[in-house]
Amino acid sequence: MNRLVPVQSWLPQEIAVQVKSHCQQSCMPVSEFIRTLVLEACATGLAANRIERHLEWISADLNFAAVALDALLAGHADPDLRARVHESFARKEERRRSALEGVEGAVQ
């Protein structure tokens, strides 16, 4: 038989109330309920899938914002503003890449 190891978890009040209520209605200990959720999440990779999905949404929103900003800059009264923003971004990106090169195991 596997030996159980206690793990402490902190939940927001409203979630804790829901968990306790569900467990009371189901006549199930809270630890068993949480253990079941954790095992299911690990088995299905649920946590990884959610993170990937959120990253895809964030990436799509950032791409939209970049395209929208570029369109606004293209129509701006100052014709050099767009070029200056692009140059500033290139400098910032170069600094970011230089910093990543200093981190061991950084992906290029």
C-alpha positions in Angstrom: 0.0 0.0 0.0 1.3 3.5 -0.9 2.1 5.8 2.0 0.2 9.1 1.9 2.1 12.3 2.4 0.3 15.4 3.6 0.4 18.4 1.2 -1.0 21.8 2.3 -3.0 23.9 -0.1 -4.4 27.4 0.3 -7.6 28.3 -1.5 -9.6 31.5 -1.8 -12.5 31.6 0.7 -15.2 31.3 -2.0 -13.6 28.2 -3.5 -12.9 26.6 -0.1 -16.6 27.1 0.8 -17.7 25.4 -2.5 -15.2 22.5 -2.0 -16.4 21.9 1.6 -20.1 22.1 0.6 -19.5 19.6 -2.2 -17.7 17.2 0.0 -20.4 17.4 2.7 -23.1 16.7 0.2 -21.1 13.8 -1.3 -20.1 12.5 2.2 -16.5 12.7 1.0 -13.4 13.9 2.9 -11.9 17.1 1.4 -8.5 15.5 1.1 -10.0 12.6 -1.0 -11.8 15.1 -3.2 -8.6 17.2 -3.8 -6.5 14.1 -4.2 -8.9 12.8 -6.9 -8.7 16.1 -8.8 -4.9 16.2 -8.7 -4.6 12.6 -9.9 -7.0 13.3 -12.8 -5.2 16.5 -13.7 -1.8 14.7 -13.7 -3.2 11.8 -15.7 -4.7 13.9 -18.4 -2.2 16.7 -18.5 -5.0 19.1 -17.8 -2.8 21.7 -16.2 -0.4 21.7 -19.2 -3.3 21.9 -21.6 -4.8 24.9 -19.8 -1.5 26.7 -19.7 -0.9 26.1 -23.4 -4.5 27.3 -24.3 -4.0 30.5 -22.2 -0.6 31.1 -23.9 -2.2 30.7 -27.3 -4.9 33.3 -26.3 -2.4 35.7 -25.0 -0.2 35.3 -28.1 -3.2 35.9 -30.4 -4.2 39.0 -28.4 -0.6 40.3 -28.5 -0.4 39.8 -32.3 -3.7 41.7 -32.7 -2.4 44.5 -30.6 0.8 44.7 -32.5 -1.0 44.8 -35.9 -3.4 47.4 -34.6 -0.6 49.6 -33.2 1.3 49.3 -36.5 -1.8 50.4 -38.4 -2.2 53.4 -36.1 1.4 54.3 -36.5 1.2 54.1 -40.3 -1.6 56.7 -40.3 -0.1 59.0 -37.7 0.5 62.6 -38.4 4.3 62.2 -37.6 5.6 60.1 -40.6 8.8 59.2 -38.7 7.0 57.9 -35.6 6.4 54.4 -37.0 10.1 54.0 -37.9 11.2 55.2 -34.5 8.9 52.7 -32.8 10.2 49.9 -34.9 13.8 50.9 -34.2 13.1 51.1 -30.5 11.5 47.7 -30.5 14.5 46.2 -32.4 16.8 47.7 -29.7 14.7 46.2 -26.9 14.5 42.8 -28.6 18.3 42.8 -29.0 18.8 43.6 -25.3 16.3 40.8 -24.5 18.2 38.3 -26.7 21.5 39.4 -25.2 20.2 38.8 -21.7 18.9 35.3 -22.7 22.3 34.4 -24.1 23.7 34.9 -20.6 21.2 32.4 -19.1 22.5 28.9 -19.1 20.3 26.6 -21.3 18.4 29.5 -22.9 16.6 28.7 -26.1 17.5 30.9 -29.0 
